[in-house]
Amino acid sequence: MNKDTPPADSGLVDQIGREIISGGFAAGSLLPNEAEMRDRYSISRTALREAYSKLMAKGLVSARPKVGTSVRPRAHWNMLDQDVLSWHLQTVPAEDIAADLYTLRRMIEPATAELAAKIRTDQDMEKIAAAFEAMKANATQEGPLIEADFSFHLAILNATRNPFINAFSALIRAAMVSTFELSWRGAEVIKDQRLAQHGDVVDAIRAQDSATARAAMELLLDESIEDVSEALIKR
């Protein structure tokens, strides 16, 4: 590749981002100097600087004059950034992030279900119910089932009419992509139980019973993470 012709910027950002997330470039360490990085990725100076700018915006790197560009400590990474989440899914084993993602979901989604039950519209209810019907229709097909499951939880988030809550949709999708194929691989009885629990959430939101909606979502998440833990142990 001609070094004067930069590749697609997103591709370079993905490459460096994945190396940082995976530990290839350790937190706190200096990245190789500009000449080494240009040789490593066969890129132009402009492309490298643009990539660094994007990685700085995500909290992954920082630059200091006469020192260079270094990897920031993990505590500074923007973990809600869609790219950062994606790089974790691509490089970090599911067992290393499943518990953390579920902990955050456990904090967000029961309260979301409670609020949705209070203020949902008929149109919101139609979307939640349609996603649940899609889950039942695709219960034996892993990929479509996971997509329908995500649509179900997203519809509940959207029913809150709160843009800050909706911002967590990328995180919830990341949790699903990393762990749901494990949690849905159990015996058919497990699938039946989890589908029934989703149905309990639907019924509570339809009845505008906020307390029951919250409790149903708590139970669903608690038992889903148990499914994941059991699947990881078996694997």
PyMOL commands that set and color helices and strands:
alter all, ss='L'
color gray80, all
select helices_A, chain A and resi 9-22+34-41+45-57+74-76+82-91+94-119+122-137+142-158+163-166+169-183+188-206+210-234
alter helices_A, ss='H'
color red, helices_A
select strands_A, chain A and resi 61-64+68-71
alter strands_A, ss='S'
color yellow, strands_A
deselect
rebuild
show_as cartoon
